Amino acid sequence: MSFSRRALLKASAATAVLGGIGAPFVARAQQAEFTYKYANNLPDAHPMNVRAKEMAAAIKTETNGRVDLQIFPNNQLGSDTDMLSQIRSGGVEFFTLSGLILATLVPAASINGIGFAFPDYDTVWKAMDGDLGGYIRKEITKANLVVMDKIWDNGFRETTSSSKPINGPDDFKGFKIRVPVSPLWTSMFKAFDAAPAPINFSEVYSALQTKIVEGQENPLAIISTAKLYEVQKYCSLTNHMWDGFWFLANRRAWEKLPEDVRTIVAKNINAAGVNERADVAKLNAGLRQELAGKGLTFNQPDVAPFREKLRSAGFYAEWKGKYGDEAWALLEKAVGKLS
Protein backbone atom coordinates (compact mmCIF):
# COMPACT_ATOMS: atom_id res chain seq x y z
CA MET A 1 0.00 0.00 0.00
CA SER A 2 1.46 3.32 -0.96
CA PHE A 3 0.17 6.85 -0.75
CA SER A 4 1.39 10.19 -1.94
CA ARG A 5 2.69 13.03 0.23
CA ARG A 6 1.56 15.33 -2.58
CA ALA A 7 -1.96 13.94 -2.27
CA LEU A 8 -1.91 14.51 1.47
CA LEU A 9 -0.76 18.10 1.06
CA LYS A 10 -3.36 18.79 -1.64
CA ALA A 11 -6.10 17.28 0.48
CA SER A 12 -5.06 19.30 3.49
CA ALA A 13 -4.89 22.52 1.48
CA ALA A 14 -8.35 21.87 0.10
CA THR A 15 -9.56 21.16 3.62
CA ALA A 16 -8.30 24.54 4.83
CA VAL A 17 -10.19 26.31 2.04
CA LEU A 18 -13.39 24.29 2.04
CA GLY A 19 -13.67 23.61 5.73
CA GLY A 20 -13.94 19.90 5.25
CA ILE A 21 -17.07 19.92 3.08
CA GLY A 22 -17.43 16.74 1.10
CA ALA A 23 -19.07 13.36 0.93
CA PRO A 24 -17.69 10.62 3.15
CA PHE A 25 -16.01 7.58 1.70
CA VAL A 26 -18.54 4.77 2.03
CA ALA A 27 -17.74 1.07 1.87
CA ARG A 28 -21.11 0.04 0.49
CA ALA A 29 -22.75 -3.26 1.19
CA GLN A 30 -26.16 -4.20 -0.12
CA GLN A 31 -28.76 -4.75 2.59
CA ALA A 32 -26.23 -4.36 5.38
CA GLU A 33 -27.47 -5.55 8.75
CA PHE A 34 -25.28 -2.98 10.55
CA THR A 35 -24.54 0.44 9.02
CA TYR A 36 -22.05 2.18 11.31
CA LYS A 37 -20.28 5.55 11.07
CA TYR A 38 -16.56 6.01 11.74
CA ALA A 39 -15.48 9.64 12.27
CA ASN A 40 -12.00 11.15 12.50
CA ASN A 41 -10.26 14.53 12.27
CA LEU A 42 -7.66 13.86 9.56
CA PRO A 43 -7.62 14.63 5.80
CA ASP A 44 -8.96 11.98 3.45
CA ALA A 45 -5.47 11.31 2.03
CA HIS A 46 -3.81 10.80 5.43
CA PRO A 47 -2.59 7.23 6.06
CA MET A 48 -5.30 6.85 8.71
CA ASN A 49 -8.05 7.21 6.13
CA VAL A 50 -6.19 5.29 3.41
CA ARG A 51 -5.95 2.33 5.75
CA ALA A 52 -9.49 2.84 7.06
CA LYS A 53 -10.86 2.46 3.52
CA GLU A 54 -9.02 -0.86 3.16
CA MET A 55 -10.30 -1.87 6.59
CA ALA A 56 -13.92 -1.04 5.73
CA ALA A 57 -13.71 -3.02 2.49
CA ALA A 58 -12.20 -6.03 4.28
CA ILE A 59 -14.86 -5.91 6.99
CA LYS A 60 -17.59 -5.80 4.35
CA THR A 61 -16.10 -8.79 2.53
CA GLU A 62 -15.39 -10.91 5.60
CA THR A 63 -18.84 -10.32 7.12
CA ASN A 64 -20.53 -11.11 3.78
CA GLY A 65 -21.90 -7.59 3.57
CA ARG A 66 -23.46 -7.57 7.05
CA VAL A 67 -21.37 -4.57 8.22
CA ASP A 68 -21.31 -1.35 6.19
CA LEU A 69 -18.71 0.99 7.70
CA GLN A 70 -19.05 4.61 6.53
CA ILE A 71 -15.98 6.80 6.96
CA PHE A 72 -16.35 10.51 7.76
CA PRO A 73 -12.84 12.12 7.71
CA ASN A 74 -11.67 15.64 8.42
CA ASN A 75 -14.06 16.66 11.23
CA GLN A 76 -17.05 16.37 8.87
CA LEU A 77 -19.24 15.40 11.84
CA GLY A 78 -17.89 18.09 14.17
CA SER A 79 -14.91 18.93 16.35
CA ASP A 80 -13.12 16.36 18.49
CA THR A 81 -15.15 17.52 21.48
CA ASP A 82 -18.40 17.20 19.50
CA MET A 83 -17.49 13.72 18.29
CA LEU A 84 -16.48 12.58 21.77
CA SER A 85 -20.02 13.47 22.86
CA GLN A 86 -21.42 11.65 19.83
CA ILE A 87 -19.46 8.45 20.45
CA ARG A 88 -20.75 8.42 24.02
CA SER A 89 -24.38 9.03 23.00
CA GLY A 90 -24.34 6.75 19.95
CA GLY A 91 -24.49 9.50 17.34
CA VAL A 92 -21.42 7.83 15.78
CA GLU A 93 -20.40 4.24 16.35
CA PHE A 94 -16.61 4.56 15.89
CA PHE A 95 -14.19 7.45 16.44
CA THR A 96 -10.41 7.91 16.68
CA LEU A 97 -9.24 10.42 19.26
CA SER A 98 -5.91 11.67 20.63
CA GLY A 99 -5.21 10.54 24.14
CA LEU A 100 -4.34 14.13 25.02
CA ILE A 101 -7.93 15.19 24.23
CA LEU A 102 -9.55 12.02 25.57
CA ALA A 103 -7.93 12.99 28.90
CA THR A 104 -10.83 15.40 29.50
CA LEU A 105 -12.89 12.23 30.10
CA VAL A 106 -10.15 9.70 30.99
CA PRO A 107 -7.26 11.54 32.74
CA ALA A 108 -4.80 8.63 32.33
CA ALA A 109 -5.12 8.81 28.53
CA SER A 110 -2.68 11.73 28.23
CA ILE A 111 0.22 10.00 29.98
CA ASN A 112 1.81 9.09 26.63
CA GLY A 113 2.27 12.85 26.06
CA ILE A 114 4.66 13.34 29.00
CA GLY A 115 7.60 15.44 27.80
CA PHE A 116 10.69 13.60 26.56
CA ALA A 117 9.44 10.26 27.88
CA PHE A 118 9.72 8.28 24.65
CA PRO A 119 13.08 8.29 22.84
CA ASP A 120 11.88 6.39 19.75
CA TYR A 121 9.07 4.42 18.16
CA ASP A 122 10.32 1.07 19.45
CA THR A 123 9.81 2.34 22.99
CA VAL A 124 6.40 3.81 22.12
CA TRP A 125 5.03 0.54 20.76
CA LYS A 126 6.57 -1.49 23.56
CA ALA A 127 4.66 0.67 26.05
CA MET A 128 1.40 1.22 24.17
CA ASP A 129 1.05 -2.40 23.01
CA GLY A 130 2.14 -3.54 26.47
CA ASP A 131 1.28 -2.85 30.07
CA LEU A 132 0.92 0.94 29.85
CA GLY A 133 -1.49 0.69 26.93
CA GLY A 134 -3.40 -2.03 28.76
CA TYR A 135 -3.76 0.21 31.80
CA ILE A 136 -5.06 3.12 29.69
CA ARG A 137 -7.53 0.85 27.85
CA LYS A 138 -8.84 -0.36 31.21
CA GLU A 139 -9.40 3.27 32.27
CA ILE A 140 -11.15 4.05 28.95
CA THR A 141 -13.42 1.02 29.46
CA LYS A 142 -14.42 2.42 32.87
CA ALA A 143 -15.76 5.47 30.99
CA ASN A 144 -18.22 3.11 29.25
CA LEU A 145 -16.44 3.15 25.89
CA VAL A 146 -15.05 0.20 23.95
CA VAL A 147 -11.42 0.65 22.81
CA MET A 148 -9.47 -1.43 20.32
CA ASP A 149 -6.17 -3.06 21.27
CA LYS A 150 -3.88 -1.11 18.91
CA ILE A 151 -3.42 2.64 19.17
CA TRP A 152 -2.86 4.41 15.81
CA ASP A 153 0.00 6.87 15.23
CA ASN A 154 -0.16 10.65 15.18
CA GLY A 155 3.59 11.09 15.49
CA PHE A 156 6.31 12.80 17.47
CA ARG A 157 6.12 16.56 17.86
CA GLU A 158 9.03 18.77 16.77
CA THR A 159 9.95 22.39 17.57
CA THR A 160 10.21 25.13 14.93
CA SER A 161 11.60 28.62 15.36
CA SER A 162 12.16 31.82 13.42
CA SER A 163 15.04 32.95 15.63
CA LYS A 164 17.33 30.04 16.54
CA PRO A 165 17.61 26.27 16.62
CA ILE A 166 16.78 24.53 19.90
CA ASN A 167 19.93 22.58 20.76
CA GLY A 168 19.39 22.24 24.50
CA PRO A 169 17.00 23.22 27.30
CA ASP A 170 18.70 26.59 27.80
CA ASP A 171 17.55 27.60 24.31
CA PHE A 172 13.95 27.48 25.57
CA LYS A 173 14.63 30.15 28.23
CA GLY A 174 12.39 33.13 27.43
CA PHE A 175 11.42 31.49 24.11
CA LYS A 176 7.95 32.58 23.01
CA ILE A 177 6.29 29.39 21.80
CA ARG A 178 2.74 28.69 20.74
CA VAL A 179 1.18 25.70 22.51
CA PRO A 180 -2.26 24.08 22.36
CA VAL A 181 -4.65 24.99 25.16
CA SER A 182 -3.60 22.17 27.48
CA PRO A 183 -2.14 22.04 31.01
CA LEU A 184 0.40 19.39 29.97
CA TRP A 185 2.00 21.60 27.29
CA THR A 186 1.94 24.77 29.37
CA SER A 187 3.43 22.96 32.37
CA MET A 188 6.26 21.45 30.34
CA PHE A 189 7.38 24.63 28.62
CA LYS A 190 7.15 26.64 31.84
CA ALA A 191 9.50 24.06 33.38
CA PHE A 192 11.98 25.05 30.63
CA ASP A 193 11.51 28.74 31.59
CA ALA A 194 9.98 29.34 28.17
CA ALA A 195 7.05 31.68 27.54
CA PRO A 196 4.26 29.37 26.29
CA ALA A 197 1.31 31.10 24.63
CA PRO A 198 -1.90 29.07 24.20
CA ILE A 199 -3.18 29.98 20.71
CA ASN A 200 -5.82 28.27 18.56
CA PHE A 201 -4.27 26.40 15.66
CA SER A 202 -6.18 28.48 13.10
CA GLU A 203 -4.21 31.52 14.31
CA VAL A 204 -0.75 29.91 14.46
CA TYR A 205 0.48 30.99 11.01
CA SER A 206 -0.38 34.67 11.56
CA ALA A 207 1.03 34.59 15.11
CA LEU A 208 4.35 33.33 13.72
CA GLN A 209 4.26 35.72 10.79
CA THR A 210 3.70 38.78 13.00
CA LYS A 211 6.25 37.53 15.60
CA ILE A 212 3.69 37.33 18.40
CA VAL A 213 5.51 34.06 19.04
CA GLU A 214 8.92 32.89 17.83
CA GLY A 215 8.07 29.24 17.44
CA GLN A 216 5.61 26.38 17.73
CA GLU A 217 5.63 22.58 17.98
CA ASN A 218 3.81 19.96 15.89
CA PRO A 219 4.40 16.74 13.95
CA LEU A 220 6.16 17.23 10.61
CA ALA A 221 2.98 16.51 8.64
CA ILE A 222 1.25 19.49 10.29
CA ILE A 223 4.29 21.73 9.81
CA SER A 224 4.12 20.84 6.12
CA THR A 225 0.36 21.04 5.48
CA ALA A 226 -0.01 24.32 7.38
CA LYS A 227 3.00 25.75 5.45
CA LEU A 228 4.67 26.85 8.67
CA TYR A 229 8.02 26.56 6.88
CA GLU A 230 7.11 29.85 5.20
CA VAL A 231 7.32 31.70 8.54
CA GLN A 232 9.88 29.52 10.37
CA LYS A 233 13.58 29.01 9.72
CA TYR A 234 14.64 26.17 12.02
CA CYS A 235 13.18 22.77 12.85
CA SER A 236 14.67 21.03 15.87
CA LEU A 237 13.83 17.33 16.00
CA THR A 238 13.11 17.41 19.72
CA ASN A 239 10.61 14.51 19.60
CA HIS A 240 9.46 16.02 22.87
CA MET A 241 6.02 14.44 22.88
CA TRP A 242 4.42 11.45 21.20
CA ASP A 243 0.71 11.15 20.56
CA GLY A 244 -1.56 8.57 19.02
CA PHE A 245 -5.22 7.94 18.28
CA TRP A 246 -7.30 5.48 20.28
CA PHE A 247 -9.90 3.69 18.14
CA LEU A 248 -13.11 3.96 20.17
CA ALA A 249 -16.52 2.35 19.80
CA ASN A 250 -19.89 3.13 21.32
CA ARG A 251 -20.57 0.31 23.77
CA ARG A 252 -24.23 -0.25 22.88
CA ALA A 253 -23.47 -0.35 19.15
CA TRP A 254 -20.52 -2.70 19.71
CA GLU A 255 -22.56 -5.10 21.82
CA LYS A 256 -25.28 -5.24 19.15
CA LEU A 257 -22.78 -6.95 16.85
CA PRO A 258 -22.75 -10.76 17.11
CA GLU A 259 -19.57 -12.12 18.65
CA ASP A 260 -18.23 -13.54 15.37
CA VAL A 261 -18.77 -10.16 13.68
CA ARG A 262 -17.05 -8.31 16.53
CA THR A 263 -14.03 -10.57 16.09
CA ILE A 264 -13.80 -9.74 12.36
CA VAL A 265 -14.25 -5.99 12.94
CA ALA A 266 -11.67 -5.80 15.74
CA LYS A 267 -9.14 -7.89 13.82
CA ASN A 268 -9.33 -5.61 10.78
CA ILE A 269 -9.27 -2.36 12.79
CA ASN A 270 -6.16 -3.45 14.70
CA ALA A 271 -4.40 -4.66 11.54
CA ALA A 272 -5.14 -1.35 9.82
CA GLY A 273 -3.74 0.50 12.82
CA VAL A 274 -0.45 -1.39 12.65
CA ASN A 275 -0.18 -0.64 8.91
CA GLU A 276 -0.95 3.05 9.52
CA ARG A 277 1.95 3.22 12.00
CA ALA A 278 4.41 2.12 9.33
CA ASP A 279 2.87 4.54 6.82
CA VAL A 280 3.24 7.53 9.16
CA ALA A 281 6.88 6.71 9.92
CA LYS A 282 7.61 6.53 6.19
CA LEU A 283 5.69 9.75 5.53
CA ASN A 284 7.66 11.64 8.20
CA ALA A 285 11.00 10.47 6.80
CA GLY A 286 10.04 11.85 3.38
CA LEU A 287 8.67 15.08 4.83
CA ARG A 288 11.99 15.91 6.48
CA GLN A 289 13.69 15.93 3.07
CA GLU A 290 10.82 17.85 1.53
CA LEU A 291 10.81 20.54 4.23
CA ALA A 292 14.58 20.89 4.07
CA GLY A 293 14.13 21.58 0.36
CA LYS A 294 11.71 24.38 1.27
CA GLY A 295 14.27 26.10 3.47
CA LEU A 296 13.91 24.64 6.95
CA THR A 297 17.22 23.95 8.67
CA PHE A 298 17.10 20.76 10.74
CA ASN A 299 19.03 19.78 13.85
CA GLN A 300 18.78 16.78 16.18
CA PRO A 301 19.44 17.70 19.83
CA ASP A 302 20.34 15.23 22.56
CA VAL A 303 17.26 14.57 24.73
CA ALA A 304 19.09 13.76 27.98
CA PRO A 305 19.60 17.41 29.08
CA PHE A 306 15.90 18.15 28.42
CA ARG A 307 14.85 15.24 30.61
CA GLU A 308 17.22 16.38 33.36
CA LYS A 309 15.83 19.92 33.26
CA LEU A 310 12.25 18.63 33.57
CA ARG A 311 13.31 16.41 36.45
CA SER A 312 15.06 19.21 38.36
CA ALA A 313 12.14 21.59 37.73
CA GLY A 314 9.73 19.14 39.37
CA PHE A 315 7.72 18.53 36.18
CA TYR A 316 7.86 14.73 36.39
CA ALA A 317 7.10 14.70 40.12
CA GLU A 318 4.07 16.95 39.57
CA TRP A 319 2.59 14.75 36.85
CA LYS A 320 3.41 11.53 38.69
CA GLY A 321 1.18 12.90 41.44
CA LYS A 322 -1.60 13.60 38.94
CA TYR A 323 -1.49 10.22 37.19
CA GLY A 324 -0.86 8.14 40.30
CA ASP A 325 1.83 5.64 41.23
CA GLU A 326 0.46 2.70 39.21
CA ALA A 327 0.29 4.53 35.87
CA TRP A 328 3.65 6.22 36.44
CA ALA A 329 5.35 2.93 37.29
CA LEU A 330 4.09 1.43 34.02
CA LEU A 331 5.40 4.44 32.07
CA GLU A 332 8.83 4.18 33.71
CA LYS A 333 8.89 0.43 33.13
CA ALA A 334 8.84 1.18 29.40
CA VAL A 335 10.97 4.35 29.18
CA GLY A 336 13.26 4.22 32.22
CA LYS A 337 13.39 6.39 35.35
CA LEU A 338 11.92 9.88 34.89
CA SER A 339 11.00 11.26 38.31
C-alpha positions in Angstrom: 0.0 0.0 0.0 1.5 3.3 -1.0 0.2 6.8 -0.7 1.4 10.2 -1.9 2.7 13.0 0.2 1.6 15.3 -2.6 -2.0 13.9 -2.3 -1.9 14.5 1.5 -0.8 18.1 1.1 -3.4 18.8 -1.6 -6.1 17.3 0.5 -5.1 19.3 3.5 -4.9 22.5 1.5 -8.4 21.9 0.1 -9.6 21.2 3.6 -8.3 24.5 4.8 -10.2 26.3 2.0 -13.4 24.3 2.0 -13.7 23.6 5.7 -13.9 19.9 5.2 -17.1 19.9 3.1 -17.4 16.7 1.1 -19.1 13.4 0.9 -17.7 10.6 3.1 -16.0 7.6 1.7 -18.5 4.8 2.0 -17.7 1.1 1.9 -21.1 0.0 0.5 -22.8 -3.3 1.2 -26.2 -4.2 -0.1 -28.8 -4.8 2.6 -26.2 -4.4 5.4 -27.5 -5.5 8.7 -25.3 -3.0 10.6 -24.5 0.4 9.0 -22.0 2.2 11.3 -20.3 5.5 11.1 -16.6 6.0 11.7 -15.5 9.6 12.3 -12.0 11.1 12.5 -10.3 14.5 12.3 -7.7 13.9 9.6 -7.6 14.6 5.8 -9.0 12.0 3.4 -5.5 11.3 2.0 -3.8 10.8 5.4 -2.6 7.2 6.1 -5.3 6.9 8.7 -8.0 7.2 6.1 -6.2 5.3 3.4 -5.9 2.3 5.8 -9.5 2.8 7.1 -10.9 2.5 3.5 -9.0 -0.9 3.2 -10.3 -1.9 6.6 -13.9 -1.0 5.7 -13.7 -3.0 2.5 -12.2 -6.0 4.3 -14.9 -5.9 7.0 -17.6 -5.8 4.4 -16.1 -8.8 2.5 -15.4 -10.9 5.6 -18.8 -10.3 7.1 -20.5 -11.1 3.8 -21.9 -7.6 3.6 -23.5 -7.6 7.1 -21.4 -4.6 8.2 -21.3 -1.4 6.2 -18.7 1.0 7.7 -19.1 4.6 6.5 -16.0 6.8 7.0 -16.3 10.5 7.8 -12.8 12.1 7.7 -11.7 15.6 8.4 -14.1 16.7 11.2 -17.1 16.4 8.9 -19.2 15.4 11.8 -17.9 18.1 14.2 -14.9 18.9 16.3 -13.1 16.4 18.5 -15.1 17.5 21.5 -18.4 17.2 19.5 -17.5 13.7 18.3 -16.5 12.6 21.8 -20.0 13.5 22.9 -21.4 11.7 19.8 -19.5 8.4 20.4 -20.8 8.4 24.0 -24.4 9.0 23.0 -24.3 6.7 19.9 -24.5 9.5 17.3 -21.4 7.8 15.8 -20.4 4.2 16.3 -16.6 4.6 15.9 -14.2 7.5 16.4 -10.4 7.9 16.7 -9.2 10.4 19.3 -5.9 11.7 20.6 -5.2 10.5 24.1 -4.3 14.1 25.0 -7.9 15.2 24.2 -9.6 12.0 25.6 -7.9 13.0 28.9 -10.8 15.4 29.5 -12.9 12.2 30.1 -10.1 9.7 31.0 -7.3 11.5 32.7 -4.8 8.6 32.3 -5.1 8.8 28.5 -2.7 11.7 28.2 0.2 10.0 30.0 1.8 9.1 26.6 2.3 12.8 26.1 4.7 13.3 29.0 7.6 15.4 27.8 10.7 13.6 26.6 9.4 10.3 27.9 9.7 8.3 24.7 13.1 8.3 22.8 11.9 6.4 19.7 9.1 4.4 18.2 10.3 1.1 19.4 9.8 2.3 23.0 6.4 3.8 22.1 5.0 0.5 20.8 6.6 -1.5 23.6 4.7 0.7 26.0 1.4 1.2 24.2 1.1 -2.4 23.0 2.1 -3.5 26.5 1.3 -2.9 30.1 0.9 0.9 29.9 -1.5 0.7 26.9 -3.4 -2.0 28.8 -3.8 0.2 31.8 -5.1 3.1 29.7 -7.5 0.8 27.9 -8.8 -0.4 31.2 -9.4 3.3 32.3 -11.2 4.0 28.9 -13.4 1.0 29.5 -14.4 2.4 32.9 -15.8 5.5 31.0 -18.2 3.1 29.3 -16.4 3.2 25.9 -15.0 0.2 23.9 -11.4 0.6 22.8 -9.5 -1.4 20.3 -6.2 -3.1 21.3 -3.9 -1.1 18.9 -3.4 2.6 19.2 -2.9 4.4 15.8 0.0 6.9 15.2 -0.2 10.6 15.2 3.6 11.1 15.5 6.3 12.8 17.5 6.1 16.6 17.9 9.0 18.8 16.8 9.9 22.4 17.6 10.2 25.1 14.9 11.6 28.6 15.4 12.2 31.8 13.4 15.0 33.0 15.6 17.3 30.0 16.5 17.6 26.3 16.6 16.8 24.5 19.9 19.9 22.6 20.8 19.4 22.2 24.5 17.0 23.2 27.3 18.7 26.6 27.8 17.5 27.6 24.3 14.0 27.5 25.6 14.6 30.1 28.2 12.4 33.1 27.4 11.4 31.5 24.1 7.9 32.6 23.0 6.3 29.4 21.8 2.7 28.7 20.7 1.2 25.7 22.5 -2.3 24.1 22.4 -4.7 25.0 25.2 -3.6 22.2 27.5 -2.1 22.0 31.0 0.4 19.4 30.0 2.0 21.6 27.3 1.9 24.8 29.4 3.4 23.0 32.4 6.3 21.5 30.3 7.4 24.6 28.6 7.1 26.6 31.8 9.5 24.1 33.4 12.0 25.0 30.6 11.5 28.7 31.6 10.0 29.3 28.2 7.0 31.7 27.5 4.3 29.4 26.3 1.3 31.1 24.6 -1.9 29.1 24.2 -3.2 30.0 20.7 -5.8 28.3 18.6 -4.3 26.4 15.7 -6.2 28.5 13.1 -4.2 31.5 14.3 -0.8 29.9 14.5 0.5 31.0 11.0 -0.4 34.7 11.6 1.0 34.6 15.1 4.3 33.3 13.7 4.3 35.7 10.8 3.7 38.8 13.0 6.2 37.5 15.6 3.7 37.3 18.4 5.5 34.1 19.0 8.9 32.9 17.8 8.1 29.2 17.4 5.6 26.4 17.7 5.6 22.6 18.0 3.8 20.0 15.9 4.4 16.7 14.0 6.2 17.2 10.6 3.0 16.5 8.6 1.3 19.5 10.3 4.3 21.7 9.8 4.1 20.8 6.1 0.4 21.0 5.5 0.0 24.3 7.4 3.0 25.8 5.4 4.7 26.8 8.7 8.0 26.6 6.9 7.1 29.9 5.2 7.3 31.7 8.5 9.9 29.5 10.4 13.6 29.0 9.7 14.6 26.2 12.0 13.2 22.8 12.8 14.7 21.0 15.9 13.8 17.3 16.0 13.1 17.4 19.7 10.6 14.5 19.6 9.5 16.0 22.9 6.0 14.4 22.9 4.4 11.4 21.2 0.7 11.1 20.6 -1.6 8.6 19.0 -5.2 7.9 18.3 -7.3 5.5 20.3 -9.9 3.7 18.1 -13.1 4.0 20.2 -16.5 2.3 19.8 -19.9 3.1 21.3 -20.6 0.3 23.8 -24.2 -0.3 22.9 -23.5 -0.4 19.1 -20.5 -2.7 19.7 -22.6 -5.1 21.8 -25.3 -5.2 19.1 -22.8 -7.0 16.9 -22.8 -10.8 17.1 -19.6 -12.1 18.6 -18.2 -13.5 15.4 -18.8 -10.2 13.7 -17.1 -8.3 16.5 -14.0 -10.6 16.1 -13.8 -9.7 12.4 -14.3 -6.0 12.9 -11.7 -5.8 15.7 -9.1 -7.9 13.8 -9.3 -5.6 10.8 -9.3 -2.4 12.8 -6.2 -3.5 14.7 -4.4 -4.7 11.5 -5.1 -1.4 9.8 -3.7 0.5 12.8 -0.5 -1.4 12.7 -0.2 -0.6 8.9 -0.9 3.0 9.5 1.9 3.2 12.0 4.4 2.1 9.3 2.9 4.5 6.8 3.2 7.5 9.2 6.9 6.7 9.9 7.6 6.5 6.2 5.7 9.8 5.5 7.7 11.6 8.2 11.0 10.5 6.8 10.0 11.8 3.4 8.7 15.1 4.8 12.0 15.9 6.5 13.7 15.9 3.1 10.8 17.9 1.5 10.8 20.5 4.2 14.6 20.9 4.1 14.1 21.6 0.4 11.7 24.4 1.3 14.3 26.1 3.5 13.9 24.6 6.9 17.2 24.0 8.7 17.1 20.8 10.7 19.0 19.8 13.9 18.8 16.8 16.2 19.4 17.7 19.8 20.3 15.2 22.6 17.3 14.6 24.7 19.1 13.8 28.0 19.6 17.4 29.1 15.9 18.2 28.4 14.9 15.2 30.6 17.2 16.4 33.4 15.8 19.9 33.3 12.2 18.6 33.6 13.3 16.4 36.5 15.1 19.2 38.4 12.1 21.6 37.7 9.7 19.1 39.4 7.7 18.5 36.2 7.9 14.7 36.4 7.1 14.7 40.1 4.1 17.0 39.6 2.6 14.7 36.9 3.4 11.5 38.7 1.2 12.9 41.4 -1.6 13.6 38.9 -1.5 10.2 37.2 -0.9 8.1 40.3 1.8 5.6 41.2 0.5 2.7 39.2 0.3 4.5 35.9 3.6 6.2 36.4 5.4 2.9 37.3 4.1 1.4 34.0 5.4 4.4 32.1 8.8 4.2 33.7 8.9 0.4 33.1 8.8 1.2 29.4 11.0 4.4 29.2 13.3 4.2 32.2 13.4 6.4 35.3 11.9 9.9 34.9 11.0 11.3 38.3 
